Each structure stands twice: as structure tokens, then as C-alpha cells.
Amino acid sequence: MIELIGVHKSFGENHVLKGVSTVFNQGKVNMIIGQSGSGKTVLLKSIIGLHEIDEGQIIYDNRVFSEMNNKKRKSIRKEIGMVFQGGALFDSATVEENVMYPLEMFTKMTEEERLERANFCLKRVNIENANKRFPAEISGGMQKRVAIARAIVLNPRYLFCDEPNSGLDPKTAIVIDNLIKELTQEFNTTTVINTHDMNSVAEIGDSIVYVHKGEKWWEGSSKEILLSDNNELNDFVFASDLMKKIKNSGF
């Protein structure tokens, strides 16, 4: 579980996050949604420590991450898996090397042990016989699956995904969504996804936080979101054709 209490973040005179409080539960797909410029990306980066917050607390299972120094944060960072927008694979490294990288950074495994773990994770995301290929030699969907394999290689307690479906066709996006959902349940992770993809929200979102102008404007389940009378949220949600169909069908 990750808890946010009154989180504020400013860049100069730009007050981006304005007292955001919420809880992201273990074993659930927790989603942060909002329009471009709403503050959702800053919120995600603040949670993992890429931005230092100005006020409030970020707590990982009763550990106050926001008040720790970098040395103390290292133990929590070992428990975090991150899927960056676009995958962020190392172009000059093979698929195998990309997945093994966190093991080299954070463990004392032998090369044989690292390779065995990497192969297990690649197989888990349905990639086989691609170990020696480079990112440029595989499809965008495969790159995302490699990125997910790298994110889970340390068996993380917390999994963060920044726009995991960005640049993917709808069919491949569904594959990635289902994979994230399966892994969340299988490993009982606290999964947090930053997205503007309402199709993903409808399909796999367990808990959703809507950020509007730096504030938590609404939160609830994927079913509750269809019943909301929040005008700003409705304008955002029902821009998706799928969400319109679900609402009109009476779900």
C-alpha cells in the first residue's frame, strides 16, 4: 500500500500539486488519470522520488519515503519496478541485457542466476527466442513487454507504469493491459498506472484517481466513474467512444 497525505509540489511560482491525498492498495491496479497539464505526471514522479515534494507525506507500507534521505530510500527503490513511457530500453543492449540490468545493479547474483531470472521474466511476458535481439529489431509491443519483464525482474512490491500503452495499436494495448493486470494479481503488487487511456480504465482499473488542475478532483472504481456527476470528470471520461458505449448500454 502507498499512502499520500496532503502532497504539494511547485516549480517556481507554478503550484502543480495542491494537497493531493489518496491511497493505492496492494493487489490492485490503481490508476491516475487527467488531462495533459493536470499534474498527473508530476504526481507519479513525486511518488517515486524523481521530484521532491514541498509539503505532505508519501508513505510506503508505513515507511515515510518522503522524509528519507537517498541512502534510506535505496531499500524501497529495490522494491520498485518501473515501466517508462516508450519503454526506455537501452538501444545498445540486447533484450536479455536490458532485463538483467536491475539484477546487476541491485543483487549479487551470479551471471548464470541473472540469466535464469531474466529468462523466467521474459517467458512470463510471452517473449521467447529474442534474447540476443536489440530493441530496434523487435516491435513496439514486444518492446513494452521487455520493459515489463525488466520491471518485474526484482519481484517488486510496487509497480509503476507511465502511459504503458502510448504508441501502441488498440489490439496490442489490450495485450499489455491484460498482462499488467495478471502480474498485479499474480505477484500481489501495488500497481500505479499514469494514463489518459480510458479504454484501459474501463478494462483493468480497480481504483481511479482523477487529477484536475493539480487537485484530486474525484476517486472511485471503474463502475462508479460512469455514475459520477462531476462535470470536469465526465467531459474527460466520455471523450472515449468505448466509455460512451458502456454508459449507454447501462453496463
Buried (B, 14 or more C-beta within 10 A) or exposed (E): BBBBBEBBBBEEEEBBBBBBBBBBBBBBBBBBBBBEEBBBBBBBBBBBBEBEBBBBBBBBBEBEBBEBEEEEBEEBBBBBBBBBBBBBBEEEBBBBBBBBBBBEEBBEBEEEEBBEBBBEBBEBBEBEEBBEBBBEEBEBBBBBBBBBBBBBBBEBBBBBBBBBBBBBEEEBBBBBBEBBBEBBBEBEBBBBBBBBBBBBBBBBBBBBBBBBBBBBBBBBEBEEBBEBEBEBBBEBBBEBEBBEEBBEEEE
